[in-house]
């Protein structure tokens, strides 16, 4: 398939994994232009549920909320698996940690959806150093499309957690601290085309 003057694969699943502020959504949007892909951001799954409850920031969300977001995720993945064009490309985003068993289950559900479609599955870990991350989570650009985060909490998450290690053959890890979203998207696109 020719897109933007270059050959690109079809039926590709790129899964961008990283903490808030590493550039998942911005990179996903740039990559979508290169791969002619649809972006499924993790906020699309969480926000329909989070928007229905009163949230007192600093107070943990009720544990039962995750069952509701699981239902939304299941519906999205089932639609992709059974109703979307078999040639469609998808870019999904999420903040998943190696330490959380539920995060591993979420990853496996996405991987299994790609497998059901016989899609090329490419997990991409986006990393960012603490200095850049704390600047990004309070940026006006981030506030335009989602809530800003507490920079202290973002730094703490970076120190105590590891972005999910998928151990998948196609996994790519990118350091985004000094990289633009355009450059990150180009690196991912080149990786996808090499595998394809």
Protein Blocks (a to p, Z undefined) as FASTA:
>chain_A
ZZehiacdehiacdddddehilpmmmmmmmmmmnopadddfklmmmmmmmmpccdehiac
dfklmmmmmmmmmmmmmmmmmmmcfkbccdddddddfklmklmmmmmmmmmmmmmnopac
ddddddddfklmmmmmmgfklmmmmccddfklmmmmmmmpccddekpaklccddfklpcf
klmmmmmmmmmmmmZZ
